[in-house]
Amino acid sequence: MVAKKPEKMKFEETLNELEDIVQQLEQGELSLEDSLKQFERGISLANAGQAKLQQAQQQVEILRQGPNGDSLEPLVQEPSE
C-alpha cells in the first residue's frame, strides 16, 4: 500500500497516522531500518500537520477582523504581568 502524501491528507488523518507511528516506535519491536522509515514519515506528518494548523489560524484571524481591518481581539491572549 502506498502511503498518501501528508500534504494531501486531512488534518485528522495526519494526526491519527502520527499517533500510530508514535505507538509503533514506543513498542520498540520495529527493526532499525523500519524505525527510521517510520520516524521519517512521522516528521513529514508532523510538519504537514503544523502547516495545516498555521493555515487554519490565519483563516481564523482573517475572519475575526473588524469592518475597518483591525483585529477584534487577539486570538491568543498574552499573559499579563
PyMOL commands that set and color helices and strands:
alter all, ss='L'
color gray80, all
select helices_A, chain A and resi 6-8+11-27+32-63
alter helices_A, ss='H'
color red, helices_A
deselect
rebuild
show_as cartoon
